[in-house]
Amino acid sequence: MGFCYPGKGKTGDLPPRPECAPQWHEKLLENMPHIELVILVGAYTQKYYLKDKKTLTMRVGDYQSYLPKYFPIPHPPPTNRFWRAKNPWFEESIVPEIKLIIRRILE
């Protein structure tokens, strides 16, 4: 979401600075007109782009409703190991699907 490190918080990194995405994302995306899929990594990015009231888990589980433009996934750092442990369906079902979609785009 931001292009700088926001600093360390109690349980991980601080949230991204709120001025970064509105200032830079649209300008960057305008210069990349052939993007076929935007992978939305983490809750902050998903909330910004999807503008819905769903939780990260709901969005990831309902990824098909955001295709073909977006694919929501959880943030990968170690602090999310608890989320992954509680949601084994992500590794079993979602990861193979996103790999397949990316493979098709790259062909």
N, CA, C and O atoms as CSV, one atom per row, in Angstrom:
chain,resi,resn,atom,element,x,y,z
A,1,MET,N,N,0.819,-1.188,0.000
A,1,MET,CA,C,0.000,0.000,0.000
A,1,MET,C,C,0.860,1.247,0.000
A,1,MET,O,O,0.540,2.232,-0.666
A,2,GLY,N,N,1.936,1.205,0.737
A,2,GLY,CA,C,2.843,2.339,0.796
A,2,GLY,C,C,4.178,1.950,0.198
A,2,GLY,O,O,4.446,0.775,-0.053
A,3,PHE,N,N,4.986,2.920,-0.020
A,3,PHE,CA,C,6.294,2.649,-0.613
A,3,PHE,C,C,7.410,2.959,0.365
A,3,PHE,O,O,8.543,3.238,-0.026
A,4,CYS,N,N,7.069,2.904,1.641
A,4,CYS,CA,C,8.059,3.087,2.692
A,4,CYS,C,C,7.672,2.180,3.860
A,4,CYS,O,O,6.522,1.756,3.970
A,5,TYR,N,N,8.621,1.892,4.712
A,5,TYR,CA,C,8.358,1.073,5.891
A,5,TYR,C,C,7.690,1.945,6.943
A,5,TYR,O,O,8.255,2.961,7.348
A,6,PRO,N,N,6.482,1.563,7.398
A,6,PRO,CA,C,5.747,2.424,8.326
A,6,PRO,C,C,6.236,2.353,9.775
A,6,PRO,O,O,5.821,3.161,10.606
A,7,GLY,N,N,7.106,1.403,10.082
A,7,GLY,CA,C,7.606,1.248,11.443
A,7,GLY,C,C,7.017,0.025,12.116
A,7,GLY,O,O,6.083,-0.592,11.605
A,8,LYS,N,N,7.568,-0.317,13.260
A,8,LYS,CA,C,7.164,-1.508,13.993
A,8,LYS,C,C,6.114,-1.166,15.031
A,8,LYS,O,O,6.228,-0.170,15.746
A,9,GLY,N,N,5.090,-2.003,15.106
A,9,GLY,CA,C,4.049,-1.864,16.118
A,9,GLY,C,C,4.160,-2.970,17.143
A,9,GLY,O,O,5.144,-3.709,17.145
A,10,LYS,N,N,3.174,-3.101,18.014
A,10,LYS,CA,C,3.198,-4.117,19.074
A,10,LYS,C,C,3.193,-5.544,18.532
A,10,LYS,O,O,3.909,-6.407,19.040
A,11,THR,N,N,2.383,-5.789,17.497
A,11,THR,CA,C,2.236,-7.157,16.996
A,11,THR,C,C,2.724,-7.319,15.560
A,11,THR,O,O,2.394,-8.306,14.903
A,12,GLY,N,N,3.484,-6.387,15.080
A,12,GLY,CA,C,3.975,-6.439,13.704
A,12,GLY,C,C,4.211,-5.039,13.193
A,12,GLY,O,O,4.411,-4.112,13.978
A,13,ASP,N,N,4.189,-4.880,11.900
A,13,ASP,CA,C,4.398,-3.561,11.320
A,13,ASP,C,C,3.185,-2.669,11.571
A,13,ASP,O,O,2.062,-3.147,11.731
A,14,LEU,N,N,3.436,-1.375,11.601
A,14,LEU,CA,C,2.347,-0.411,11.703
A,14,LEU,C,C,1.555,-0.416,10.401
A,14,LEU,O,O,2.048,-0.902,9.383
A,15,PRO,N,N,0.337,0.115,10.418
A,15,PRO,CA,C,-0.439,0.199,9.173
A,15,PRO,C,C,0.263,1.094,8.151
A,15,PRO,O,O,1.063,1.952,8.523
A,16,PRO,N,N,-0.034,0.896,6.872
A,16,PRO,CA,C,0.565,1.766,5.855
A,16,PRO,C,C,0.091,3.205,6.047
A,16,PRO,O,O,-1.009,3.451,6.541
A,17,ARG,N,N,0.936,4.142,5.652
A,17,ARG,CA,C,0.565,5.554,5.761
A,17,ARG,C,C,-0.605,5.829,4.820
A,17,ARG,O,O,-0.572,5.403,3.666
A,18,PRO,N,N,-1.631,6.526,5.282
A,18,PRO,CA,C,-2.856,6.693,4.496
A,18,PRO,C,C,-2.712,7.536,3.234
A,18,PRO,O,O,-3.535,7.418,2.327
A,19,GLU,N,N,-1.701,8.373,3.154
A,19,GLU,CA,C,-1.567,9.232,1.976
A,19,GLU,C,C,-0.872,8.542,0.792
A,19,GLU,O,O,-0.932,9.051,-0.327
A,20,CYS,N,N,-0.232,7.425,1.012
A,20,CYS,CA,C,0.562,6.795,-0.053
A,20,CYS,C,C,-0.280,6.248,-1.201
A,20,CYS,O,O,-0.055,6.606,-2.357
A,21,ALA,N,N,-1.231,5.397,-0.899
A,21,ALA,CA,C,-2.020,4.766,-1.972
A,21,ALA,C,C,-2.763,5.786,-2.824
A,21,ALA,O,O,-2.680,5.706,-4.050
A,22,PRO,N,N,-3.490,6.746,-2.238
A,22,PRO,CA,C,-4.182,7.719,-3.087
A,22,PRO,C,C,-3.234,8.568,-3.929
A,22,PRO,O,O,-3.583,8.999,-5.028
A,23,GLN,N,N,-2.050,8.801,-3.410
A,23,GLN,CA,C,-1.103,9.646,-4.134
A,23,GLN,C,C,-0.399,8.917,-5.273
A,23,GLN,O,O,-0.080,9.535,-6.289
A,24,TRP,N,N,-0.148,7.613,-5.126
A,24,TRP,CA,C,0.716,6.931,-6.077
A,24,TRP,C,C,0.095,5.792,-6.871
A,24,TRP,O,O,0.485,5.578,-8.019
A,25,HIS,N,N,-0.842,5.063,-6.315
A,25,HIS,CA,C,-1.326,3.854,-6.991
A,25,HIS,C,C,-1.917,4.129,-8.372
A,25,HIS,O,O,-1.543,3.472,-9.343
A,26,GLU,N,N,-2.823,5.078,-8.471
A,26,GLU,CA,C,-3.465,5.361,-9.756
A,26,GLU,C,C,-2.433,5.779,-10.811
A,26,GLU,O,O,-2.506,5.346,-11.961
A,27,LYS,N,N,-1.488,6.611,-10.419
A,27,LYS,CA,C,-0.442,7.067,-11.349
A,27,LYS,C,C,0.386,5.889,-11.858
A,27,LYS,O,O,0.701,5.808,-13.045
A,28,LEU,N,N,0.730,4.990,-10.961
A,28,LEU,CA,C,1.511,3.817,-11.371
A,28,LEU,C,C,0.704,2.887,-12.268
A,28,LEU,O,O,1.197,2.430,-13.299
A,29,LEU,N,N,-0.528,2.610,-11.879
A,29,LEU,CA,C,-1.352,1.685,-12.655
A,29,LEU,C,C,-1.681,2.228,-14.047
A,29,LEU,O,O,-1.828,1.450,-14.989
A,30,GLU,N,N,-1.796,3.529,-14.187
A,30,GLU,CA,C,-2.019,4.138,-15.502
A,30,GLU,C,C,-0.862,3.841,-16.453
A,30,GLU,O,O,-1.051,3.778,-17.668
A,31,ASN,N,N,0.320,3.662,-15.906
A,31,ASN,CA,C,1.512,3.394,-16.716
A,31,ASN,C,C,1.758,1.907,-16.934
A,31,ASN,O,O,2.769,1.515,-17.517
A,32,MET,N,N,0.839,1.091,-16.469
A,32,MET,CA,C,0.931,-0.360,-16.657
A,32,MET,C,C,-0.404,-0.861,-17.209
A,32,MET,O,O,-1.118,-1.586,-16.517
A,33,PRO,N,N,-0.754,-0.489,-18.440
A,33,PRO,CA,C,-2.097,-0.766,-18.969
A,33,PRO,C,C,-2.386,-2.239,-19.270
A,33,PRO,O,O,-3.540,-2.598,-19.502
A,34,HIS,N,N,-1.375,-3.086,-19.271
A,34,HIS,CA,C,-1.598,-4.482,-19.659
A,34,HIS,C,C,-1.682,-5.436,-18.469
A,34,HIS,O,O,-1.564,-6.650,-18.637
A,35,ILE,N,N,-1.880,-4.902,-17.291
A,35,ILE,CA,C,-2.021,-5.755,-16.110
A,35,ILE,C,C,-3.300,-6.574,-16.249
A,35,ILE,O,O,-4.375,-6.033,-16.509
A,36,GLU,N,N,-3.168,-7.880,-16.073
A,36,GLU,CA,C,-4.326,-8.765,-16.204
A,36,GLU,C,C,-4.907,-9.184,-14.858
A,36,GLU,O,O,-6.070,-9.579,-14.778
A,37,LEU,N,N,-4.102,-9.098,-13.801
A,37,LEU,CA,C,-4.555,-9.515,-12.483
A,37,LEU,C,C,-3.817,-8.701,-11.432
A,37,LEU,O,O,-2.600,-8.534,-11.507
A,38,VAL,N,N,-4.559,-8.195,-10.454
A,38,VAL,CA,C,-3.967,-7.490,-9.320
A,38,VAL,C,C,-4.149,-8.387,-8.104
A,38,VAL,O,O,-5.277,-8.686,-7.710
A,39,ILE,N,N,-3.048,-8.814,-7.514
A,39,ILE,CA,C,-3.100,-9.650,-6.323
A,39,ILE,C,C,-3.129,-8.712,-5.119
A,39,ILE,O,O,-2.179,-7.969,-4.872
A,40,LEU,N,N,-4.218,-8.758,-4.388
A,40,LEU,CA,C,-4.401,-7.885,-3.232
A,40,LEU,C,C,-3.911,-8.614,-1.986
A,40,LEU,O,O,-4.580,-9.507,-1.467
A,41,VAL,N,N,-2.740,-8.217,-1.519
A,41,VAL,CA,C,-2.077,-8.900,-0.413
A,41,VAL,C,C,-2.417,-8.201,0.902
A,41,VAL,O,O,-2.006,-7.065,1.136
A,42,GLY,N,N,-3.161,-8.886,1.746
A,42,GLY,CA,C,-3.463,-8.384,3.072
A,42,GLY,C,C,-4.728,-7.544,3.161
A,42,GLY,O,O,-5.278,-7.098,2.154
A,43,ALA,N,N,-5.170,-7.344,4.390
A,43,ALA,CA,C,-6.441,-6.685,4.667
A,43,ALA,C,C,-6.437,-5.212,4.268
A,43,ALA,O,O,-7.450,-4.716,3.774
A,44,TYR,N,N,-5.335,-4.501,4.466
A,44,TYR,CA,C,-5.315,-3.076,4.133
A,44,TYR,C,C,-5.518,-2.858,2.639
A,44,TYR,O,O,-6.292,-1.994,2.226
A,45,THR,N,N,-4.826,-3.637,1.847
A,45,THR,CA,C,-4.949,-3.514,0.394
A,45,THR,C,C,-6.349,-3.904,-0.058
A,45,THR,O,O,-6.939,-3.230,-0.902
A,46,GLN,N,N,-6.876,-4.967,0.485
A,46,GLN,CA,C,-8.213,-5.419,0.107
A,46,GLN,C,C,-9.266,-4.384,0.482
A,46,GLN,O,O,-10.176,-4.114,-0.301
A,47,LYS,N,N,-9.150,-3.810,1.659
A,47,LYS,CA,C,-10.115,-2.802,2.082
A,47,LYS,C,C,-10.058,-1.581,1.164
A,47,LYS,O,O,-11.094,-1.013,0.818
A,48,TYR,N,N,-8.864,-1.182,0.775
A,48,TYR,CA,C,-8.702,-0.010,-0.084
A,48,TYR,C,C,-9.311,-0.224,-1.466
A,48,TYR,O,O,-10.025,0.640,-1.976
A,49,TYR,N,N,-9.029,-1.374,-2.069
A,49,TYR,CA,C,-9.476,-1.617,-3.438
A,49,TYR,C,C,-10.890,-2.184,-3.553
A,49,TYR,O,O,-11.609,-1.865,-4.500
A,50,LEU,N,N,-11.288,-3.007,-2.614
A,50,LEU,CA,C,-12.579,-3.679,-2.741
A,50,LEU,C,C,-13.714,-2.900,-2.081
A,50,LEU,O,O,-14.875,-3.065,-2.458
A,51,LYS,N,N,-13.403,-2.078,-1.130
A,51,LYS,CA,C,-14.370,-1.185,-0.487
A,51,LYS,C,C,-15.641,-1.908,-0.025
A,51,LYS,O,O,-16.751,-1.396,-0.171
A,52,ASP,N,N,-15.456,-3.089,0.527
A,52,ASP,CA,C,-16.601,-3.810,1.081
A,52,ASP,C,C,-16.410,-3.986,2.586
A,52,ASP,O,O,-15.389,-3.576,3.139
A,53,LYS,N,N,-17.359,-4.575,3.221
A,53,LYS,CA,C,-17.334,-4.752,4.678
A,53,LYS,C,C,-16.886,-6.156,5.090
A,53,LYS,O,O,-16.963,-6.510,6.266
A,54,LYS,N,N,-16.423,-6.949,4.137
A,54,LYS,CA,C,-16.037,-8.326,4.441
A,54,LYS,C,C,-14.711,-8.364,5.203
A,54,LYS,O,O,-13.910,-7.431,5.150
A,55,THR,N,N,-14.512,-9.469,5.906
A,55,THR,CA,C,-13.233,-9.705,6.568
A,55,THR,C,C,-12.247,-10.269,5.551
A,55,THR,O,O,-12.640,-10.685,4.461
A,56,LEU,N,N,-10.988,-10.280,5.906
A,56,LEU,CA,C,-9.962,-10.870,5.033
A,56,LEU,C,C,-10.321,-12.321,4.717
A,56,LEU,O,O,-10.236,-12.742,3.564
A,57,THR,N,N,-10.716,-13.073,5.718
A,57,THR,CA,C,-11.064,-14.488,5.516
A,57,THR,C,C,-12.224,-14.635,4.540
A,57,THR,O,O,-12.209,-15.512,3.677
A,58,MET,N,N,-13.219,-13.784,4.676
A,58,MET,CA,C,-14.362,-13.838,3.766
A,58,MET,C,C,-13.927,-13.508,2.333
A,58,MET,O,O,-14.344,-14.174,1.386
A,59,ARG,N,N,-13.094,-12.486,2.182
A,59,ARG,CA,C,-12.648,-12.089,0.840
A,59,ARG,C,C,-11.824,-13.189,0.188
A,59,ARG,O,O,-12.026,-13.517,-0.980
A,60,VAL,N,N,-10.900,-13.752,0.943
A,60,VAL,CA,C,-10.042,-14.805,0.394
A,60,VAL,C,C,-10.885,-16.015,0.003
A,60,VAL,O,O,-10.676,-16.604,-1.057
A,61,GLY,N,N,-11.820,-16.379,0.842
A,61,GLY,CA,C,-12.691,-17.514,0.542
A,61,GLY,C,C,-13.617,-17.262,-0.641
A,61,GLY,O,O,-14.030,-18.198,-1.326
A,62,ASP,N,N,-13.935,-16.010,-0.875
A,62,ASP,CA,C,-14.840,-15.627,-1.955
A,62,ASP,C,C,-14.071,-14.980,-3.116
A,62,ASP,O,O,-14.614,-14.138,-3.832
A,63,TYR,N,N,-12.812,-15.376,-3.295
A,63,TYR,CA,C,-11.946,-14.752,-4.295
A,63,TYR,C,C,-12.566,-14.726,-5.693
A,63,TYR,O,O,-12.314,-13.802,-6.466
A,64,GLN,N,N,-13.375,-15.738,-6.018
A,64,GLN,CA,C,-13.941,-15.837,-7.369
A,64,GLN,C,C,-14.836,-14.644,-7.715
A,64,GLN,O,O,-14.968,-14.286,-8.885
A,65,SER,N,N,-15.441,-14.038,-6.714
A,65,SER,CA,C,-16.320,-12.906,-6.995
A,65,SER,C,C,-15.533,-11.650,-7.372
A,65,SER,O,O,-16.114,-10.685,-7.869
A,66,TYR,N,N,-14.225,-11.652,-7.141
A,66,TYR,CA,C,-13.386,-10.494,-7.476
A,66,TYR,C,C,-12.627,-10.678,-8.790
A,66,TYR,O,O,-12.021,-9.737,-9.304
A,67,LEU,N,N,-12.667,-11.879,-9.317
A,67,LEU,CA,C,-11.999,-12.151,-10.597
A,67,LEU,C,C,-12.800,-11.534,-11.733
A,67,LEU,O,O,-14.012,-11.379,-11.578
A,68,PRO,N,N,-12.223,-11.184,-12.826
A,68,PRO,CA,C,-10.851,-11.452,-13.244
A,68,PRO,C,C,-9.861,-10.363,-12.863
A,68,PRO,O,O,-8.667,-10.512,-13.120
A,69,LYS,N,N,-10.320,-9.272,-12.258
A,69,LYS,CA,C,-9.411,-8.152,-11.988
A,69,LYS,C,C,-8.563,-8.355,-10.737
A,69,LYS,O,O,-7.356,-8.110,-10.759
A,70,TYR,N,N,-9.183,-8.798,-9.649
A,70,TYR,CA,C,-8.492,-8.887,-8.365
A,70,TYR,C,C,-8.471,-10.319,-7.832
A,70,TYR,O,O,-9.348,-11.130,-8.130
A,71,PHE,N,N,-7.430,-10.602,-7.028
A,71,PHE,CA,C,-7.343,-11.877,-6.320
A,71,PHE,C,C,-6.837,-11.578,-4.909
A,71,PHE,O,O,-5.649,-11.309,-4.728
A,72,PRO,N,N,-7.723,-11.619,-3.903
A,72,PRO,CA,C,-7.304,-11.329,-2.534
A,72,PRO,C,C,-6.626,-12.530,-1.867
A,72,PRO,O,O,-7.104,-13.661,-1.956
A,73,ILE,N,N,-5.507,-12.259,-1.202
A,73,ILE,CA,C,-4.796,-13.286,-0.442
A,73,ILE,C,C,-4.354,-12.681,0.895
A,73,ILE,O,O,-4.289,-11.458,1.024
A,74,PRO,N,N,-4.051,-13.522,1.892
A,74,PRO,CA,C,-3.556,-12.991,3.161
A,74,PRO,C,C,-2.111,-12.521,3.012
A,74,PRO,O,O,-1.403,-12.912,2.085
A,75,HIS,N,N,-1.702,-11.688,3.932
A,75,HIS,CA,C,-0.310,-11.229,3.959
A,75,HIS,C,C,0.558,-12.398,4.393
A,75,HIS,O,O,0.175,-13.123,5.312
A,76,PRO,N,N,1.717,-12.613,3.767
A,76,PRO,CA,C,2.493,-13.818,4.043
A,76,PRO,C,C,3.432,-13.846,5.245
A,76,PRO,O,O,3.945,-14.926,5.538
A,77,PRO,N,N,3.703,-12.771,5.958
A,77,PRO,CA,C,4.737,-12.876,6.994
A,77,PRO,C,C,4.390,-13.843,8.120
A,77,PRO,O,O,3.252,-14.298,8.228
A,78,PRO,N,N,5.368,-14.151,8.949
A,78,PRO,CA,C,5.158,-15.118,10.038
A,78,PRO,C,C,4.032,-14.759,10.992
A,78,PRO,O,O,3.449,-15.650,11.610
A,79,THR,N,N,3.708,-13.476,11.129
A,79,THR,CA,C,2.624,-13.104,12.046
A,79,THR,C,C,1.287,-13.674,11.602
A,79,THR,O,O,0.355,-13.735,12.404
A,80,ASN,N,N,1.169,-14.090,10.361
A,80,ASN,CA,C,-0.080,-14.676,9.868
A,80,ASN,C,C,-0.090,-16.194,9.955
A,80,ASN,O,O,-0.991,-16.831,9.411
A,81,ARG,N,N,0.864,-16.771,10.608
A,81,ARG,CA,C,0.887,-18.237,10.711
A,81,ARG,C,C,-0.345,-18.757,11.443
A,81,ARG,O,O,-0.796,-19.871,11.175
A,82,PHE,N,N,-0.895,-17.970,12.360
A,82,PHE,CA,C,-2.100,-18.392,13.077
A,82,PHE,C,C,-3.297,-18.415,12.129
A,82,PHE,O,O,-4.124,-19.325,12.188
A,83,TRP,N,N,-3.385,-17.412,11.257
A,83,TRP,CA,C,-4.483,-17.386,10.292
A,83,TRP,C,C,-4.391,-18.602,9.384
A,83,TRP,O,O,-5.396,-19.262,9.118
A,84,ARG,N,N,-3.201,-18.896,8.915
A,84,ARG,CA,C,-3.023,-20.051,8.025
A,84,ARG,C,C,-3.331,-21.364,8.741
A,84,ARG,O,O,-3.896,-22.279,8.142
A,85,ALA,N,N,-2.971,-21.459,9.995
A,85,ALA,CA,C,-3.271,-22.672,10.760
A,85,ALA,C,C,-4.783,-22.846,10.949
A,85,ALA,O,O,-5.278,-23.973,10.941
A,86,LYS,N,N,-5.516,-21.746,11.120
A,86,LYS,CA,C,-6.960,-21.806,11.298
A,86,LYS,C,C,-7.703,-21.979,9.979
A,86,LYS,O,O,-8.883,-22.330,9.974
A,87,ASN,N,N,-7.030,-21.739,8.874
A,87,ASN,CA,C,-7.665,-21.782,7.558
A,87,ASN,C,C,-6.861,-22.643,6.576
A,87,ASN,O,O,-6.340,-22.128,5.586
A,88,PRO,N,N,-6.757,-23.951,6.844
A,88,PRO,CA,C,-5.954,-24.812,5.972
A,88,PRO,C,C,-6.484,-24.880,4.539
A,88,PRO,O,O,-5.741,-25.242,3.627
A,89,TRP,N,N,-7.740,-24.542,4.331
A,89,TRP,CA,C,-8.329,-24.526,2.990
A,89,TRP,C,C,-7.590,-23.572,2.066
A,89,TRP,O,O,-7.609,-23.755,0.848
A,90,PHE,N,N,-6.932,-22.544,2.629
A,90,PHE,CA,C,-6.207,-21.595,1.787
A,90,PHE,C,C,-5.075,-22.308,1.030
A,90,PHE,O,O,-4.963,-22.181,-0.189
A,91,GLU,N,N,-4.249,-23.048,1.752
A,91,GLU,CA,C,-3.141,-23.774,1.114
A,91,GLU,C,C,-3.662,-24.901,0.223
A,91,GLU,O,O,-3.102,-25.167,-0.840
A,92,GLU,N,N,-4.725,-25.555,0.656
A,92,GLU,CA,C,-5.248,-26.708,-0.079
A,92,GLU,C,C,-5.981,-26.323,-1.361
A,92,GLU,O,O,-5.837,-26.999,-2.380
A,93,SER,N,N,-6.757,-25.256,-1.322
A,93,SER,CA,C,-7.619,-24.915,-2.457
A,93,SER,C,C,-7.254,-23.624,-3.176
A,93,SER,O,O,-7.249,-23.578,-4.406
A,94,ILE,N,N,-6.953,-22.592,-2.429
A,94,ILE,CA,C,-6.746,-21.274,-3.025
A,94,ILE,C,C,-5.369,-21.148,-3.677
A,94,ILE,O,O,-5.251,-20.630,-4.788
A,95,VAL,N,N,-4.339,-21.617,-2.992
A,95,VAL,CA,C,-2.980,-21.504,-3.561
A,95,VAL,C,C,-2.881,-22.208,-4.916
A,95,VAL,O,O,-2.340,-21.619,-5.851
A,96,PRO,N,N,-3.375,-23.430,-5.064
A,96,PRO,CA,C,-3.317,-24.049,-6.399
A,96,PRO,C,C,-4.083,-23.255,-7.458
A,96,PRO,O,O,-3.674,-23.209,-8.618
A,97,GLU,N,N,-5.183,-22.635,-7.062
A,97,GLU,CA,C,-5.984,-21.862,-8.014
A,97,GLU,C,C,-5.250,-20.611,-8.482
A,97,GLU,O,O,-5.245,-20.303,-9.674
A,98,ILE,N,N,-4.636,-19.896,-7.559
A,98,ILE,CA,C,-3.915,-18.687,-7.978
A,98,ILE,C,C,-2.693,-19.048,-8.820
A,98,ILE,O,O,-2.332,-18.314,-9.740
A,99,LYS,N,N,-2.060,-20.170,-8.508
A,99,LYS,CA,C,-0.935,-20.621,-9.339
A,99,LYS,C,C,-1.396,-20.905,-10.761
A,99,LYS,O,O,-0.712,-20.552,-11.722
A,100,LEU,N,N,-2.538,-21.533,-10.893
A,100,LEU,CA,C,-3.088,-21.846,-12.214
A,100,LEU,C,C,-3.412,-20.570,-12.991
A,100,LEU,O,O,-3.096,-20.469,-14.177
A,101,ILE,N,N,-4.029,-19.614,-12.340
A,101,ILE,CA,C,-4.378,-18.348,-12.996
A,101,ILE,C,C,-3.122,-17.607,-13.430
A,101,ILE,O,O,-3.062,-17.095,-14.548
A,102,ILE,N,N,-2.133,-17.543,-12.575
A,102,ILE,CA,C,-0.881,-16.855,-12.923
A,102,ILE,C,C,-0.183,-17.572,-14.081
A,102,ILE,O,O,0.346,-16.926,-14.985
A,103,ARG,N,N,-0.183,-18.877,-14.052
A,103,ARG,CA,C,0.433,-19.658,-15.144
A,103,ARG,C,C,-0.243,-19.343,-16.469
A,103,ARG,O,O,0.438,-19.173,-17.480
A,104,ARG,N,N,-1.579,-19.262,-16.485
A,104,ARG,CA,C,-2.313,-18.916,-17.716
A,104,ARG,C,C,-1.960,-17.527,-18.220
A,104,ARG,O,O,-1.799,-17.321,-19.423
A,105,ILE,N,N,-1.840,-16.580,-17.308
A,105,ILE,CA,C,-1.497,-15.213,-17.706
A,105,ILE,C,C,-0.095,-15.162,-18.303
A,105,ILE,O,O,0.140,-14.432,-19.266
A,106,LEU,N,N,0.824,-15.916,-17.752
A,106,LEU,CA,C,2.219,-15.859,-18.202
A,106,LEU,C,C,2.473,-16.630,-19.498
A,106,LEU,O,O,3.521,-16.460,-20.122
A,107,GLU,N,N,1.527,-17.471,-19.907
A,107,GLU,CA,C,1.731,-18.257,-21.129
A,107,GLU,C,C,1.601,-17.409,-22.367
A,107,GLU,O,O,1.744,-17.915,-23.480
